[in-house]
Amino acid sequence: MTQDSQEQGFRLPVFQGLLPVDRSGLGRDILAGFTLAALAIPGTMGYTKIIGTPVITGLYTILIPMSLFAIFGSSRHLSVGADSATAAVVAAGLAGMAVRGSNEWLALCSLLALMAALLMFAARVLRLGFLADFLSRTVLTGFLTGVGVQVALLEVSGLLGLQRTSNDPLVEIVHDLRQIGDTNPYAVCVSLAVLVVILGGKRISERIPGGLIAVVAAIGVSWALNLGAHLETLGAVPSGLPTLGLPHVAWSWPLIQKLLPIAFACFVVILAQSAATSRAYAAKYSDRFDENVDMVGLGMANLGAGLSGTFLVNGSPTNTAMVDGGGGRSQIAQLTTCVLVLLVLLFLTGPLAYLPTAVLAAIVFLVAVRMIDVQGMRRIFVEARAEFWVALLTAATVVVIGVEQGILLAMVLSLLDHVRRGYRGRNSIIASDKRRKGWQTVALSEPHQIAPGLLVYWFTNSLYYANAGQFAEEVLRLAKAKGQAPLGCLCIQASAIADVDFSAAAMLRDTCKLLKEQGILLVFAHVSSAVREQFDRYGLTEAVGAQAFYGSLHAVVDAWEHVSAAQATTTNSTNGASPASI
């Protein structure tokens, strides 16, 4: 869960995703890193086809960016690398600005990564990580389920050996059904074999890296049987390390202006998707993470991407799920992957050429299916029916419209749900409980007086323009309610009121006036010092009287009972008395 750094105590600004090291789980993390490498190496090269850059740049998105996030980020689970959402945004945004696949195109992709990094650093300075607080567990479940469905549908074409023609899952499924007669039997057999190896390995032991075994075996079989003649393989992959430096572009302010909307769109997607994924897995394992620290990590990762000649990186739900499924519980898994990618770049790019693309499709398909949280959705349906429809709408948006739109909708729905819960609370009456010789809360429809002539209204939210009308309506209705004695004093239990805005202050003045006209005193209990200062500033203290504020309900009841006792022995009327009189 998110915690403020002051609450966490002193923590190093680096290695938060690595420390403390769980020695008992170290081997598990390393194995998960092997599994991620086996899946991410060919997978990231597949993303290069979407964005239109050389295949080798896919490996570059792992080598430096992933290691930088592991060092500077706080999430123990988030895997950073190439992602289909940002790849699609970049490809669409740069269309027409350069020749796809050219050096200029690649330079613009790298420049976008640098611009996204700067936006991340700016967001950290402004402490915008709080935006992730508006992502509820409900919408997170829907978001991850939607991502799982989307990715699974997109990988069906790869399972069947068909060419993918769209990044829209529904369009792609329709295309696959129309081309079902062109299914490649070799691809189907390879896909089924991979699924059997992974699922069979899981049944035997969770420690068996089924994905790694499947990839290595597929490369060997493909080489021995020359499967490249019958189905698509990755093909030649050049070796070598990236060259560090600024992108070779014609630097100018007009160019920055053209790229800024694209960079900002990617920034929003990166921030929201990464925060959503980090929060989901932090909640799953009750881990701590800090969105503001993660923004530094994501900024450093994209800075590394821009300087190493590759494209934008993002927090990947798919890769994170791969690590989690492999047993990884810290960034040690990601650093292991980085070391393996380094070795591959130096010595092992040759064998990758024999890897059938159907293997990648099967692995990603299985991971995507596991992301579909049927059990979580069912639990929400049973326990919170209204929230289930919110989760379902989020999932449907991801599938039908897109991941980035689904993320934004998730944030908006979470915010709306927060506002809905915050502005209209379940207010109640505090009444006496004769059986337990104490107090109890009762519904507003049962306005029992806590003492003869005294009614206590408990308002459970801050007072602002959205709920000021509700407050006034309920108070005035209570003033007219019939009780065991004529109402002489209405007390507002204000312990939950943390703030009062200008509109609410005007409402309070009007309400106080109306109650006075009815001969009803208005007093307050448990008003905080901050709210009392607001009362003074708005002139409310003058309107209700300086003596209308009590530190406890006991004090209010005692004062009112004293006044009531005095009234029994005098003929003086208290109608129109000031609150100070009690």
Secondary structure as UniProt FT lines:
FT   HELIX           5..8
FT   TURN            16..18
FT   HELIX           23..25
FT   HELIX           26..51
FT   HELIX           56..63
FT   HELIX           65..72
FT   STRAND          80..81
FT   HELIX           84..94
FT   TURN            96..97
FT   TURN            100..101
FT   HELIX           103..125
FT   TURN            126..127
FT   HELIX           128..134
FT   HELIX           137..154
FT   HELIX           156..160
FT   HELIX           169..178
FT   HELIX           180..182
FT   HELIX           185..204
FT   TURN            206..207
FT   HELIX           210..225
FT   HELIX           227..229
FT   HELIX           253..285
FT   HELIX           291..307
FT   TURN            308..309
FT   STRAND          314..315
FT   HELIX           317..325
FT   TURN            326..327
FT   HELIX           332..343
FT   HELIX           344..348
FT   HELIX           349..352
FT   TURN            353..354
FT   HELIX           357..371
FT   HELIX           374..383
FT   HELIX           385..400
FT   HELIX           403..423
FT   STRAND          428..433
FT   TURN            434..437
FT   STRAND          438..442
FT   TURN            444..445
FT   TURN            452..453
FT   STRAND          454..458
FT   TURN            465..467
FT   HELIX           468..480
FT   STRAND          489..493
FT   TURN            495..496
FT   HELIX           502..517
FT   TURN            518..519
FT   STRAND          521..525
FT   HELIX           529..538
FT   HELIX           540..544
FT   HELIX           546..548
FT   STRAND          549..550
FT   HELIX           553..568
FT   TURN            575..576
FT   HELIX           579..581
//
